[in-house]
Amino acid sequence: MNPFQSVKEEVRRAADIVDLIGQYVKLRKVGRNHVGLCPFHAEKAPSFTVSPERQTFHCFGCKKGGDIFAFWMEYHGATFPEALRDLAERYNVSIPETFSSDEERKRAAQREALFKINESAALYFEKSLMHSGMGKSARDYLAGRSITPETMAEFRLGYAPDQWEGLTAALRKRGVELEKAELAGLIIRRDTGGYYDRFRGRIVFPIFDLRNRVVGFGGRVLDDSVPKYLNTPETPIFRKGETLYGLHASHKAIRKKQRAVMVEGYMDCLALRNHGLEEVVATLGTALTERHIRKLKGYASEVVVVFDSDEAGIGAMLKSLPLFLNEGVSARAAILPDGHDPDSFVNTEGLDSFLELLAHAPLMFDLYLEQRLRPGDSDPEVKIRVLREIIPILSQLRGDSQRLMYGHRIAERMGVRDEVVWSELRAFRKKSSTAAVGRHLKERVETASGGKRFDDLHLLNLLVHYPEVAPKLMDIEWQMLVSDPSVVEIFGAFFKEYSRRGPFSPQDLLDALAGEGARQLYREVLMEEPHCLPAEVDTALLEIGQKALQKKISASIKRARERGDIEGLNQLLKLKAQGTTTIS
């Protein structure tokens, strides 16, 4: 046994997959399993299933699944070595120094190097902020924005001096490979050779993952220069479209209150935290994505998004609406008074006034209609403009029932027939109709052909839920009954493992399956209820044996006909009619 395999098994014994995943996904018990909304794809009805008995998870929607290591790798974007180290540390299991392939070690080593470089950079920025002379302007700026020293320390705020090679020189002095610092997005290569700092003359906001590691940085100028904000580019450890600023510090409060408050920028987030609002996160000043929402829906049942009252704020609200609807997350919208952002509002009006704003925040769709369609407004041009604006949003909704409901509400508010909305929607979607028809036809064909796998899945369900039948199935010519390649792979691997080690826990087979299709199918069968009761197993085995025999006879009949063996053919036909006699 490989040394890391024993560590994996020890971690599995020490961990409980429901407790682990339950920290990131809201789960509820349904029968033997626990279910929740999948954190890896959009869904409104939970298809993400966790089995405490099997210690595995599987999503019947996107087909992702596996053990605690698979979840940790997918959720945190980690390599297997990182997942093993993280979970071993979490459950106090010691691991050997080397336990993975060269490729895995190389990727893990690269990521670890980037984390260390980011940490060195964070320390440099922190030190620069606290420097009596160099950081004074930045400290004065933060004090002027009412950011306390405690908040600065908690979020490790820093300052990038207005120097071309301040950080570059500091990293070089620490022996950091500048090529890796470039990969981390901290420095930029000159066309003429050498490097210069990406962040210069800016307050620096370190961006943390849920394990409090620095994955990237944001920087804000102290004056009216542009760009006002600058972020680390995409790197092997930083994905802007799925990272929320402040989540590392707020996820416990969000889970407790079942509400997340979402703002746009770093200063907005820090100002609210500074005033005592703990359940706040920010989108790094970038567009909201479905991956942001998936991060939050594991902690909160509701998200309140704070928008500016200008046209850009209304447009941003409209764009975010289908993301929340498709992810099945209740979204409310709080519109700030003219001239305010969350930072300025909470600093001038206080936290109580901001909480009052949140408490009365309407549903996002209701607020949109209120903003765009004033009561009694009969201007056709206004209605046409709203239709043109909302139709692309309706087209993004994945559920027909959602489109029907929201389309009806729009028509009702406008005072027009529903058909007006539907005709506009049909016209908008006409361009993609051919592709959609082709896609639906493919799904129907695949569904129809999938019915042929019933015998395969029936056999597999029996083997997984009653593994003690393995010796009898091995004696039966099960190959006669199985045609699906994934099921054939599973049976072959199962019987090979059974012959090698005797009885074993069925979930342990997952690591032995090479094909992703086989692993997906096997996880689904692990989550299923048994197709037959324990008292029915012997009868099921008898029926399987008879079915295999009948197929063997049919194959022999075909060969006899091909040979022209009339006598043998007659005997085989009699055997087939009897259905109980064995043949040689």
C-alpha positions as CSV (number, residue, x, y, z in Angstrom):
1,M,0.0,0.0,0.0
2,N,1.3,3.5,-0.9
3,P,2.1,5.5,2.2
4,F,-0.4,8.2,1.3
5,Q,-3.1,5.6,0.9
6,S,-2.9,4.7,4.6
7,V,-3.1,8.4,5.4
8,K,-6.2,8.9,3.3
9,E,-7.9,6.0,5.0
10,E,-7.0,7.4,8.5
11,V,-8.3,10.8,7.5
12,R,-11.5,9.2,6.2
13,R,-12.0,7.3,9.5
14,A,-11.4,10.5,11.5
15,A,-13.6,12.8,9.4
16,D,-17.3,13.0,9.0
17,I,-18.2,14.1,5.5
18,V,-21.6,15.6,6.6
19,D,-20.0,17.8,9.2
20,L,-17.2,18.9,6.8
21,I,-19.4,19.7,3.8
22,G,-22.1,21.2,6.1
23,Q,-19.6,24.0,6.9
24,Y,-19.8,25.1,3.2
25,V,-23.3,23.9,2.1
26,K,-26.6,24.1,3.9
27,L,-27.7,20.4,4.2
28,R,-30.9,18.9,5.5
29,K,-31.5,15.2,6.3
30,V,-33.7,13.3,3.8
31,G,-34.0,9.6,4.6
32,R,-30.5,8.1,4.9
33,N,-28.8,11.0,3.2
34,H,-28.4,14.8,3.5
35,V,-29.2,17.1,0.6
36,G,-28.5,20.7,-0.3
37,L,-28.1,23.1,-3.2
38,C,-25.0,22.2,-5.2
39,P,-22.1,24.7,-4.7
40,F,-20.7,23.8,-8.1
41,H,-23.5,24.6,-10.5
42,A,-26.8,26.5,-10.6
43,E,-29.9,24.8,-9.2
44,K,-33.0,25.7,-7.4
45,A,-34.0,22.1,-6.3
46,P,-31.4,20.3,-4.3
47,S,-29.6,17.5,-6.2
48,F,-26.4,17.6,-4.1
49,T,-26.5,14.5,-1.9
50,V,-24.2,13.5,0.9
51,S,-24.2,10.0,2.3
52,P,-22.9,9.6,5.9
53,E,-23.1,5.8,5.4
54,R,-20.9,5.8,2.4
55,Q,-18.9,9.0,3.4
56,T,-19.3,10.3,-0.2
57,F,-21.1,13.1,-2.0
58,H,-22.6,13.2,-5.4
59,C,-24.6,15.9,-7.4
60,F,-27.2,14.4,-9.7
61,G,-27.2,17.6,-11.7
62,C,-23.6,18.4,-12.6
63,K,-22.3,14.8,-11.7
64,K,-19.5,16.0,-9.5
65,G,-18.8,13.8,-6.5
66,G,-16.4,11.7,-4.5
67,D,-15.1,11.6,-1.0
68,I,-14.0,14.4,1.4
69,F,-10.8,14.9,-0.6
70,A,-12.7,15.4,-3.9
71,F,-15.0,18.0,-2.2
72,W,-12.0,19.8,-0.7
73,M,-10.2,19.9,-4.0
74,E,-13.2,21.1,-6.0
75,Y,-14.5,23.7,-3.5
76,H,-11.1,25.2,-2.7
77,G,-9.4,24.7,-6.0
78,A,-6.7,22.7,-4.3
79,T,-4.5,19.9,-5.6
80,F,-4.7,16.5,-4.0
81,P,-1.5,17.0,-2.0
82,E,-2.9,20.2,-0.7
83,A,-6.2,18.6,0.2
84,L,-4.4,15.7,1.9
85,R,-2.3,18.0,3.9
86,D,-5.2,20.3,4.8
87,L,-7.4,17.5,6.0
88,A,-4.7,15.6,7.7
89,E,-3.9,18.8,9.7
90,R,-7.5,19.3,10.4
91,Y,-8.0,15.8,11.8
92,N,-4.5,15.5,13.5
93,V,-3.2,12.8,11.1
94,S,0.5,12.8,10.3
95,I,1.6,12.3,6.7
96,P,4.9,11.4,5.1
97,E,7.0,14.1,3.4
98,T,6.5,12.7,-0.1
99,F,3.3,11.1,-1.1
100,S,2.3,12.2,-4.6
101,S,3.2,12.1,-8.2
102,D,5.8,14.5,-9.7
103,E,3.1,16.4,-11.5
104,E,1.0,16.8,-8.4
105,R,4.0,17.8,-6.3
106,K,5.0,20.4,-9.0
107,R,1.6,22.0,-9.1
108,A,1.3,22.0,-5.3
109,A,4.8,23.4,-4.9
110,Q,4.0,26.2,-7.4
111,R,0.8,27.2,-5.5
112,E,2.6,27.0,-2.1
113,A,5.3,29.3,-3.5
114,L,2.7,31.8,-4.7
115,F,1.1,31.9,-1.2
116,K,4.5,32.5,0.4
117,I,5.3,35.3,-2.0
118,N,1.9,36.9,-1.4
119,E,2.5,36.7,2.3
120,S,5.9,38.3,1.9
121,A,4.3,41.1,-0.2
122,A,1.6,41.6,2.4
123,L,4.2,42.0,5.2
124,Y,6.0,44.5,3.0
125,F,2.8,46.5,2.4
126,E,1.9,46.4,6.1
127,K,5.3,47.6,7.1
128,S,5.2,50.4,4.5
129,L,1.8,51.6,5.9
130,M,3.2,51.8,9.4
131,H,6.4,53.5,8.3
132,S,6.4,56.9,10.1
133,G,7.2,58.9,7.0
134,M,6.4,56.7,4.0
135,G,3.0,55.6,5.1
136,K,1.7,58.8,6.7
137,S,-0.4,59.9,3.7
138,A,-2.1,56.5,3.5
139,R,-2.7,56.4,7.3
140,D,-4.2,59.9,7.1
141,Y,-6.4,58.9,4.2
142,L,-7.7,55.8,6.1
143,A,-8.3,57.9,9.3
144,G,-10.2,60.4,7.2
145,R,-12.4,57.6,6.0
146,S,-13.0,56.6,9.7
147,I,-11.2,53.2,9.3
148,T,-9.9,52.4,12.8
149,P,-6.5,50.9,13.6
150,E,-8.3,47.8,14.8
151,T,-9.9,47.3,11.4
152,M,-6.7,48.0,9.6
153,A,-4.9,45.3,11.6
154,E,-7.8,42.8,11.3
155,F,-7.8,43.1,7.5
156,R,-4.0,43.6,7.3
157,L,-4.2,46.8,5.2
158,G,-1.0,48.1,3.7
159,Y,0.5,50.7,1.5
160,A,2.5,50.4,-1.8
161,P,5.0,53.2,-1.9
162,D,5.0,55.4,-5.0
163,Q,8.2,53.7,-6.2
164,W,8.8,51.7,-9.4
165,E,10.8,48.9,-7.7
166,G,10.0,49.1,-4.0
167,L,8.4,45.6,-3.7
168,T,10.6,44.2,-6.5
169,A,13.7,45.1,-4.6
170,A,12.3,43.8,-1.3
171,L,11.4,40.5,-2.8
172,R,14.8,40.2,-4.5
173,K,16.4,40.9,-1.2
174,R,14.4,38.0,0.4
175,G,15.6,35.7,-2.3
176,V,12.3,35.4,-4.1
177,E,12.4,34.3,-7.7
178,L,11.0,37.3,-9.6
179,E,9.5,35.0,-12.3
180,K,7.2,33.6,-9.6
181,A,6.4,37.0,-8.3
182,E,5.4,37.9,-11.8
183,L,3.2,34.8,-11.9
184,A,1.6,36.0,-8.6
185,G,0.7,39.3,-10.4
186,L,2.8,41.4,-8.1
187,I,5.3,42.7,-10.6
188,I,5.4,43.3,-14.3
189,R,8.2,42.5,-16.7
190,R,9.7,45.4,-18.7
191,D,10.1,45.1,-22.4
192,T,13.7,46.2,-22.0
193,G,14.4,43.6,-19.2
194,G,13.9,43.6,-15.5
195,Y,10.7,44.2,-13.5
196,Y,8.6,46.9,-11.9
197,D,5.9,47.0,-9.2
198,R,2.3,46.6,-10.2
199,F,1.0,48.5,-7.2
200,R,2.5,51.9,-6.6
201,G,1.2,54.8,-4.5
202,R,-1.9,52.9,-3.4
203,I,-3.5,51.6,-0.2
204,V,-3.3,47.9,-0.5
205,F,-6.1,45.4,0.5
206,P,-4.9,41.8,0.9
207,I,-7.5,39.4,-0.4
208,F,-7.9,36.2,1.6
209,D,-9.3,32.7,0.9
210,L,-11.4,30.9,3.5
211,R,-8.2,29.5,5.0
212,N,-6.9,33.0,5.6
213,R,-4.2,32.7,3.0
214,V,-3.4,35.8,0.8
215,V,-4.5,35.0,-2.7
216,G,-4.3,38.4,-4.2
217,F,-4.4,42.2,-3.6
218,G,-6.5,45.2,-4.4
219,G,-5.0,48.7,-4.5
220,R,-6.7,52.1,-4.2
221,V,-5.2,55.5,-5.2
222,L,-5.1,58.3,-2.6
223,D,-6.2,61.0,-5.1
224,D,-8.3,61.2,-8.2
225,S,-5.9,59.2,-10.4
226,V,-7.2,56.5,-12.7
227,P,-7.7,53.6,-12.4
228,K,-9.1,54.3,-8.9
229,Y,-8.8,50.5,-8.1
230,L,-6.4,47.9,-9.3
231,N,-6.6,44.2,-8.7
232,T,-4.2,41.3,-9.0
233,P,-4.7,39.7,-12.4
234,E,-5.9,36.1,-12.7
235,T,-3.3,33.7,-11.2
236,P,-3.1,30.0,-10.3
237,I,-4.4,30.9,-6.9
238,F,-6.7,33.9,-7.6
239,R,-9.9,33.9,-9.6
240,K,-11.6,37.3,-9.4
241,G,-14.9,36.0,-10.6
242,E,-15.3,33.7,-7.7
243,T,-13.6,35.6,-4.9
244,L,-15.5,37.7,-2.4
245,Y,-13.6,40.2,-0.3
246,G,-14.2,39.8,3.4
247,L,-15.8,36.4,3.3
248,H,-12.9,34.9,5.3
249,A,-13.9,37.2,8.2
250,S,-17.7,37.2,7.7
251,H,-18.8,33.6,6.8
252,K,-19.6,32.7,10.5
253,A,-21.8,35.8,11.0
254,I,-23.5,35.2,7.6
255,R,-24.3,31.6,8.6
256,K,-25.6,32.7,12.0
257,K,-27.8,35.5,10.6
258,Q,-28.7,33.6,7.4
259,R,-28.1,36.8,5.5
260,A,-25.3,38.3,3.5
261,V,-24.9,42.0,2.7
262,M,-23.1,42.5,-0.6
263,V,-21.4,45.7,-1.6
264,E,-19.1,46.7,-4.4
265,G,-15.8,47.8,-3.1
266,Y,-13.2,47.3,-0.4
267,M,-13.8,50.6,1.4
268,D,-17.6,50.0,1.5
269,C,-17.0,46.6,3.1
270,L,-14.5,47.9,5.6
271,A,-16.6,50.9,6.6
272,L,-19.6,48.6,7.4
273,R,-17.4,46.2,9.3
274,N,-15.9,49.2,11.1
275,H,-19.4,50.1,12.3
276,G,-20.2,46.6,13.5
277,L,-22.0,45.0,10.5
278,E,-20.2,41.6,10.3
279,E,-22.1,39.8,7.6
280,V,-20.8,42.0,4.7
281,V,-18.8,41.0,1.7
282,A,-17.6,42.9,-1.5
283,T,-17.2,41.9,-5.1
284,L,-13.8,43.4,-5.6
285,G,-15.3,46.2,-7.6
286,T,-16.1,43.8,-10.4
287,A,-19.3,42.4,-12.0
288,L,-21.2,39.9,-9.9
289,T,-21.0,36.3,-11.2
290,E,-22.9,33.1,-10.5
291,R,-19.8,31.7,-8.7
292,H,-20.0,34.6,-6.2
293,I,-23.6,33.6,-5.4
294,R,-22.7,29.9,-5.1
295,K,-20.1,30.8,-2.5
296,L,-22.8,32.6,-0.5
297,K,-25.7,30.3,-0.8
298,G,-23.9,27.7,1.3
299,Y,-24.1,30.1,4.2
300,A,-27.1,32.3,3.7
301,S,-30.8,32.0,2.7
302,E,-30.9,35.6,1.6
303,V,-28.6,38.2,0.1
304,V,-29.2,41.9,0.3
305,V,-27.3,43.7,-2.5
306,V,-26.6,47.4,-1.9
307,F,-26.8,49.5,-5.1
308,D,-26.3,53.2,-6.0
309,S,-29.4,55.1,-7.0
310,D,-27.9,56.2,-10.3
311,E,-28.5,54.6,-13.7
312,A,-25.4,52.5,-13.4
313,G,-26.7,51.1,-10.1
314,I,-30.1,50.2,-11.7
315,G,-28.3,48.6,-14.6
316,A,-26.1,46.5,-12.3
317,M,-29.2,45.4,-10.4
318,L,-30.9,44.3,-13.6
319,K,-27.8,42.3,-14.7
320,S,-27.6,40.5,-11.4
321,L,-31.3,39.5,-11.2
322,P,-31.1,36.4,-13.4
323,L,-28.0,35.2,-11.6
324,F,-29.8,35.1,-8.3
325,L,-33.0,33.6,-9.8
326,N,-31.1,30.9,-11.6
327,E,-29.1,30.0,-8.4
328,G,-32.3,29.8,-6.4
329,V,-31.2,32.5,-3.9
330,S,-33.6,35.1,-2.5
331,A,-32.2,38.5,-3.4
332,R,-33.2,41.9,-2.1
333,A,-32.0,45.3,-3.3
334,A,-31.2,48.2,-1.1
335,I,-31.0,51.5,-3.0
336,L,-28.9,54.2,-1.3
337,P,-30.0,57.9,-1.3
338,D,-28.6,60.1,-4.1
339,G,-24.9,61.0,-3.6
340,H,-24.2,58.1,-1.2
341,D,-22.3,54.9,-1.3
342,P,-22.3,52.5,1.7
343,D,-19.1,54.0,3.0
344,S,-20.4,57.6,3.1
345,F,-23.9,56.6,4.2
346,V,-22.9,54.7,7.3
347,N,-20.3,57.3,8.3
348,T,-22.8,60.1,8.1
349,E,-26.1,58.5,9.0
350,G,-24.8,55.7,11.3
351,L,-25.3,51.9,11.4
352,D,-28.9,52.1,12.6
353,S,-30.0,54.0,9.6
354,F,-28.2,51.5,7.3
355,L,-29.9,48.6,9.1
356,E,-33.2,50.3,8.6
357,L,-32.4,50.5,4.9
358,L,-31.7,46.8,4.8
359,A,-34.8,45.8,6.8
360,H,-37.0,47.5,4.2
361,A,-35.1,46.3,1.1
362,P,-37.7,45.0,-1.4
363,L,-37.2,42.0,-3.6
364,M,-34.9,42.9,-6.5
365,F,-37.5,42.3,-9.2
366,D,-40.1,44.4,-7.4
367,L,-37.6,47.3,-6.9
368,Y,-36.7,47.2,-10.6
369,L,-40.4,47.5,-11.7
370,E,-40.9,50.3,-9.1
371,Q,-37.9,52.2,-10.5
372,R,-38.8,51.7,-14.2
373,L,-42.6,51.9,-14.3
374,R,-44.2,54.6,-12.3
375,P,-47.9,54.1,-11.3
376,G,-50.2,55.5,-14.0
377,D,-47.4,55.8,-16.5
378,S,-49.0,55.1,-19.9
379,D,-46.3,56.3,-22.2
380,P,-45.8,53.7,-24.9
381,E,-42.1,54.7,-25.4
382,V,-41.4,53.9,-21.7
383,K,-43.0,50.5,-22.0
384,I,-41.1,49.7,-25.1
385,R,-37.8,50.7,-23.5
386,V,-38.5,48.6,-20.4
387,L,-39.5,45.6,-22.6
388,R,-36.3,45.9,-24.5
389,E,-34.4,46.1,-21.3
390,I,-36.1,43.2,-19.5
391,I,-36.6,40.7,-22.4
392,P,-32.8,39.7,-22.4
393,I,-33.1,39.1,-18.7
394,L,-36.1,36.9,-19.0
395,S,-34.3,34.9,-21.7
396,Q,-31.5,34.1,-19.3
397,L,-33.9,32.4,-16.8
398,R,-33.5,28.6,-17.0
399,G,-37.0,27.7,-15.7
400,D,-40.1,28.0,-17.8
401,S,-42.2,28.6,-14.7
402,Q,-40.0,31.5,-13.7
403,R,-40.3,33.1,-17.1
404,L,-44.1,32.6,-17.0
405,M,-44.4,34.2,-13.6
406,Y,-42.1,37.2,-14.2
407,G,-43.4,37.7,-17.7
408,H,-47.0,37.9,-16.4
409,R,-46.0,40.4,-13.7
410,I,-44.3,42.6,-16.3
411,A,-47.3,42.5,-18.5
412,E,-49.7,43.2,-15.6
413,R,-47.6,46.2,-14.4
414,M,-47.4,47.6,-18.0
415,G,-51.1,47.1,-18.6
416,V,-50.6,44.9,-21.7
417,R,-51.6,41.4,-22.6
418,D,-49.2,38.6,-21.7
419,E,-48.8,37.7,-25.4
420,V,-47.1,41.0,-26.0
421,V,-44.3,40.0,-23.6
422,W,-44.1,36.4,-25.0
423,S,-44.0,37.5,-28.6
424,E,-41.0,39.8,-27.8
425,L,-39.3,37.0,-26.0
426,R,-39.9,34.6,-28.9
427,A,-38.4,37.1,-31.3
428,F,-35.4,37.6,-29.1
429,R,-34.8,33.9,-28.7
430,K,-35.4,33.0,-32.4
431,K,-31.7,33.2,-33.3
432,S,-30.8,30.4,-30.9
433,S,-33.9,28.3,-31.6
434,T,-32.2,25.9,-34.0
435,A,-29.4,25.1,-31.6
436,A,-32.0,24.7,-28.8
437,V,-34.0,22.2,-30.9
438,G,-30.9,20.2,-31.7
439,R,-29.9,20.1,-28.1
440,H,-33.4,19.0,-26.9
441,L,-33.5,16.3,-29.6
442,K,-30.1,15.0,-28.4
443,E,-31.4,14.9,-24.8
444,R,-34.6,13.0,-25.9
445,V,-32.5,10.5,-27.9
446,E,-30.1,9.9,-25.0
447,T,-33.0,9.6,-22.5
448,A,-34.7,7.0,-24.7
449,S,-31.6,4.9,-25.3
450,G,-30.9,5.1,-21.5
451,G,-33.7,2.7,-20.9
452,K,-31.6,-0.1,-22.1
453,R,-29.4,0.2,-19.1
454,F,-32.1,-1.0,-16.6
455,D,-30.6,-4.5,-16.4
456,D,-27.1,-3.2,-15.9
457,L,-28.2,-0.8,-13.2
458,H,-30.3,-3.4,-11.5
459,L,-27.3,-5.7,-11.3
460,L,-25.1,-2.9,-10.1
461,N,-27.5,-1.8,-7.4
462,L,-27.7,-5.4,-6.1
463,L,-23.9,-5.7,-6.0
464,V,-23.4,-2.4,-4.2
465,H,-26.0,-2.7,-1.6
466,Y,-25.5,-6.4,-1.0
467,P,-21.8,-7.0,-1.6
468,E,-21.9,-10.4,-0.1
469,V,-23.5,-11.6,-3.3
470,A,-20.2,-11.0,-5.2
471,P,-19.1,-14.7,-5.2
472,K,-22.4,-15.8,-6.6
473,L,-22.4,-13.1,-9.3
474,M,-18.9,-14.1,-10.2
475,D,-20.0,-17.6,-10.8
476,I,-23.0,-16.5,-12.9
477,E,-22.0,-15.3,-16.4
478,W,-22.9,-11.7,-15.6
479,Q,-21.1,-10.5,-18.8
480,M,-24.1,-11.8,-20.7
481,L,-26.3,-9.3,-19.0
482,V,-24.1,-6.2,-18.9
483,S,-23.6,-4.0,-22.0
484,D,-22.9,-0.5,-20.6
485,P,-19.1,0.1,-20.7
486,S,-19.1,2.0,-17.4
487,V,-21.0,-0.9,-15.7
488,V,-18.6,-3.4,-17.2
489,E,-15.7,-1.4,-15.8
490,I,-17.3,-1.2,-12.4
491,F,-18.0,-5.0,-12.2
492,G,-14.5,-5.8,-13.4
493,A,-12.9,-3.6,-10.8
494,F,-15.2,-4.8,-8.0
495,F,-14.6,-8.5,-8.7
496,K,-10.8,-7.9,-9.0
497,E,-10.8,-6.1,-5.7
498,Y,-13.0,-8.8,-4.1
499,S,-10.7,-11.5,-5.3
500,R,-7.7,-9.7,-4.0
501,R,-8.9,-8.7,-0.5
502,G,-12.2,-10.4,0.1
503,P,-15.2,-8.4,1.4
504,F,-14.7,-4.7,1.5
505,S,-16.8,-1.5,1.8
506,P,-18.3,-0.7,-1.6
507,Q,-17.4,3.0,-1.4
508,D,-13.7,2.1,-1.3
509,L,-13.9,1.1,-4.9
510,L,-14.1,4.7,-6.1
511,D,-10.4,5.1,-6.2
512,A,-9.9,2.0,-8.3
513,L,-12.2,3.3,-11.1
514,A,-10.3,5.0,-14.0
515,G,-13.2,6.3,-16.1
516,E,-15.0,9.4,-15.0
517,G,-18.3,8.0,-16.4
518,A,-17.9,4.9,-14.2
519,R,-17.1,7.0,-11.2
520,Q,-20.2,9.2,-11.7
521,L,-22.5,6.2,-12.2
522,Y,-21.0,4.4,-9.2
523,R,-21.6,7.4,-7.0
524,E,-25.2,7.6,-8.0
525,V,-25.8,3.9,-7.3
526,L,-24.1,4.4,-3.9
527,M,-26.7,7.1,-3.1
528,E,-29.6,5.0,-4.3
529,E,-31.9,3.0,-2.1
530,P,-31.7,-0.8,-2.7
531,H,-33.9,-2.1,-5.4
532,C,-34.9,-5.1,-3.4
533,L,-35.3,-6.0,0.3
534,P,-32.8,-8.4,2.0
535,A,-35.4,-11.2,1.9
536,E,-35.6,-10.8,-1.9
537,V,-31.9,-11.1,-2.6
538,D,-31.9,-14.9,-3.2
539,T,-34.9,-14.6,-5.6
540,A,-33.1,-11.8,-7.4
541,L,-30.0,-14.0,-7.8
542,L,-32.1,-16.8,-9.2
543,E,-33.8,-14.6,-11.7
544,I,-30.4,-13.1,-12.8
545,G,-29.0,-16.6,-13.3
546,Q,-32.0,-17.7,-15.4
547,K,-31.7,-14.5,-17.5
548,A,-28.0,-15.1,-18.1
549,L,-28.8,-18.7,-19.1
550,Q,-31.5,-17.6,-21.5
551,K,-29.1,-15.2,-23.1
552,K,-26.4,-17.9,-23.4
553,I,-28.9,-20.2,-25.0
554,S,-30.0,-17.5,-27.5
555,A,-26.3,-17.0,-28.4
556,S,-25.9,-20.8,-28.9
557,I,-29.0,-20.9,-31.1
558,K,-27.6,-18.2,-33.3
559,R,-24.4,-20.1,-33.7
560,A,-26.2,-23.3,-34.4
561,R,-28.2,-21.6,-37.2
562,E,-25.1,-20.2,-38.7
563,R,-23.5,-23.7,-38.8
564,G,-26.7,-25.3,-40.1
565,D,-26.8,-27.7,-37.1
566,I,-30.5,-28.6,-37.2
567,E,-30.3,-31.3,-34.4
568,G,-28.4,-29.0,-32.0
569,L,-30.8,-26.1,-32.9
570,N,-33.8,-28.2,-31.9
571,Q,-32.3,-29.2,-28.6
572,L,-31.5,-25.6,-27.8
573,L,-35.0,-24.4,-28.7
574,K,-36.4,-27.0,-26.3
575,L,-34.0,-25.8,-23.6
576,K,-35.0,-22.2,-24.2
577,A,-38.7,-23.1,-23.9
578,Q,-38.1,-24.9,-20.6
579,G,-36.0,-22.0,-19.3
580,T,-34.5,-24.0,-16.3
581,T,-32.0,-26.6,-17.6
582,T,-28.3,-25.8,-17.8
583,I,-26.3,-26.5,-20.9
584,S,-22.7,-27.5,-21.5
